[in-house]
Each structure stands twice: as structure tokens, then as C-alpha cells.
Amino acid sequence: MVGCLACTPGGGSSQQALHDGVALFTQYMSAERIGAIVYNGADPADDPRWHASGARTRAEYGRWCRHACGMACLQMVLDHRDGYTPPLLELLHGCRAYGGYIEDDSGEIRGLVYAPFADYVRAEHGMHADVHPHLAAAEIPDLLADGHLVMASVHREIRRPDLPAPGRGGHLVLITGHEQGLIRLHNPSGHTPNARRASLPIDVFETFFGGRGIALRTR
């Protein structure tokens, strides 16, 4: 866990819908190393805190953490609901058992696969989950106001929103609020504190947004 952003569900309109108090979890155990990993080619397996992920070995952690943005989002949601979350790799391997991650014959990893993930969350964590294969940014505030947190597919470079978006989708962030035209999100691979807890104008967010996501009901 990398800290907390305190809040309580509030609002009930498209103008303001907030889930405060959602703690921030990252997919890399040492948040201060994220910049070196994502921009300078550092090996995540060199993280001295790798064992906090629940991995059995450094190699296991180094292989899977790059694909664990969705599991870090799930950690945030579970912690928000329960005050506790299992370790990152425990969740990931639980999700794998439902088909949420797929390894091909060459060992390449594909995932997170949304429908099996939703099945896993419902069955193992008792949480209502809706897959939205076609989701408009304008629909997100109503989902938030209805008691959901939203895992949204965005381009990973949303961590640098001052630069033009190089694409849409491929990385998951957790949307925790909408207020005065701003989308508030927690980014599991943010390389700075401001990138990890970001508030972006909705039109900027849309340039990175892949138009799909998963809504998880927390109340």
C-alpha cells in the first residue's frame, strides 16, 4: 500500500460523485522505483520489497507485476470495502484460476480478461461486478453516484497527461470520483505522487480512455 486518500461516498449527481478514503495501492511494491521501471528499463524484480506482493520468489514477482494493474485496483476496492486486502499476487493467482489471465504456448501473458475477472470477484469476494465493453466517459459519474468504483481502461501514459495521448486503453486505473468536470483516479503505475492520485479534466481523460471498464459496487 502506498498511502491513503481519505473520503466517504458523497454526492449523487453527475456534477459530484465522490468515493473518499480509498487507499492507493501500486502494482510495484516500491512506488519510488516506478519511474525507473517504466521509463529507464529497471528490472522490477530488483525491488527490495518484492516479498510484500505475496510472490514466492523475486522472479515470480518480476514476471507478473507488470500485468497486475487490475489486481492493484482490486486491492483498493477490497480495502475500501473491508479495511483489508489480500496481497497482490494472491489475488492475481486467484483470478488466473478463473481465466482472468491467459498464458500462451510461448509464455506470453494476456490479461486482464474482464468477464472471468468479474466471475472471480463475484464468486470469491462477494462483490457485484459489471463489465462495460462499451462505456462512455459521460456514463462514469452516474456509476460512481450509484455506489460503484470504476476500473477504466486507459493508455498507460495517462501518468503524463500534459503530453498528447499516444493511444487509448491497455492499462487499468481506478476512478474514485467526479467533481466539477474533473475525473479523480488512482493509478497503480503512477511514477510520481501526482500521477498516482490524479484529477484530470474529463476531456483530457477521454483522450486516453479506451471506452471500456468494470464497475464494482462497494455499498
N, C-alpha and C positions, 0 to 999 in steps of 0.2 A: 504494500500500500504506500502511496506517495503523499498522503495528506487528505484533508477533508475540506469540502466547500459547504459550509453549513446552510441549510434551508429546510422548509416544510412545504408540502404541497399547498399551493395557493392558487388564486386566480381561477377562472372558469370561462374565460372568453378567449377569442383569437388574439386580443390585444395583449393579454398577460396570462401566461400559464407556466408556473414555476414548480420545480421539484428541488427544494433546497436541502442541504445536509447530505448530498450524495458524495461519498468519499471517492477520491481518484485512485485508480489502480492502473499501472502500466504493464505492458506485455514484456518489458525488460525490467529485471529486478532492481537495477540501479539506474534511476531516472537520469542522473547526471551523466551517464555514459551514452544516452540515446543519440545525441548529436554525432558522436564519434562513430557509432554503429551505422546510422542511416546515411551519413554524408562522407565519412572518411574510411569506410571499409573495415572498421574494428570488428573483431570476432566477438559476438555476444557470449560465446562460451567462456570467454575470459572474465566475465562478470564475477567478482568475488562473492556476490550474494546469490549465485545461481541456485543454491540449495533451497532458498526461500520459495522457489517456484513449485516445490514438490517433486522435482525431477530426481531420478535415481543417480544420474551421472551428469557431468558437465556437457558431454556430447549430446545426451538426450535433450537437455535444456537448449543448447545451441542450435539444434536441428528444428525444434518445434516452436520456440518463442517467436520467430519471425512470422509465424502463421496464427498467432494467438491473440490478435486484436479483439476478436469476438469474445474470447474467453475472459479477457480483461474487462470488457463491457459487462459480461455476465457477473463477474465478481462485484462490480459496482452496484448492479441491481440487487443481487442477493444480500450484500452488506447493507444496502439501504433498507431492504425489507426486514432482514433478520438480525442485523447487527453483527453478522458473522458471514464469512465466505470460505469455502474450501480453497486450497492452493490452486494456482493457475493450471499446472499440468494434471492435477487430479480431475479438474473439470474437463480439460481437453480430452483426456483419455476416456472419460465417461461419455463425452459427446461422440468420440470416434466409434464407440460400440453401437451407436445408433446410425452410423453412416454420415455423421456431420463432417468428417474428414476422410478423404479417399487417397490412397497411395497407389500409383500405377506400377507397372512392372519394372520401370526404371528407378522407382523410389521417389518420383516427384510427388509432391503433396498438393492436393486440390481441396479447397475448403476456405472458408466455412460454407457448407451447403445448408441453405436456410430451412427447408422443410424437415430434414432429420434433426436439425438443431432444435426446432420448435417442438418436435416429438420428445426429444430428450428433456427439455426444460419442463414440459408438462408432466412427464412420467416420473422424473427423478427429483424435481424441485417443486412440484405442485403449483406451478405458475402459469397463468394464462398467457399464451404467446400467439400472435397473429403475424403471418408472413404477408408482406405487402410487395408483390413483384412489380407493381406499378404504383408509385407513391409520389404525389406532387408535394413540393415543399410547402405549399399553402395548406395542405392537409395536416401537417405535423402539429401545429398549435392545438387543434381540436383533440388529437390523440393525447397530447400532454395534459390538457384540461380534463380529459376523461380518466385520468389516473394512470396513464402509461408513461414509461420511459421508452425512448425510441433509439434502437440501433440503426444507424443510417450508413449506407454505402457511399463513401466519398473517395476522391483521389487522395492518396497519402500526402501530397504536397499542400493539403489544406493547412498543414502546420506553418506554411509561409503564405498567408492569404494576400500579402501585399504584392506578390508576383502573379502573373497570369496563370490560370489553371491549365496544366498540361494535359488534362483529361478528366474523366468523371468515373467515380466508383473504384472498387477494388480494395478498399480499406474500410474498417468499421470504427465509427465513433459513437459515443452515447450522447444523445441530445437530452438535456435536462431542463430546458426552459425556452420560452419565447416571450420577449418583452420589448415593447416599443420598436418593433421592426427588427430586433436582434435575435438571432439564434444562439443560445448558450449550449456549449458542448464540452464534453471531456474527451480528450484524445489520448488513447493508450500509447501512441508513439510520438507524442509531442516532445520536441527536443529542447524546449525552454518552458519555464513556468507559464508564460502567457500562451504558448502553443498547446500546453496540456489542458488548461482551463481557458477556453476562448469564447468571446462573444463577437459574432460576425453579423453584419447586415445580411438580411435574407437573400438579397440579390447576389452578394458575393458568395454566400454559401451555395447557392444554386449552380454557380459555375463549376463547382467541384462535385456536386451531388449526382449520384448515379440513378436517382429516381426509383430506388427500392430500399427496403429495410424491414425491420422486425419490431413490432410493438409489444412490450412486456408490461403487463398490468401489475402494479405494486400495491394496489389497495382496492 
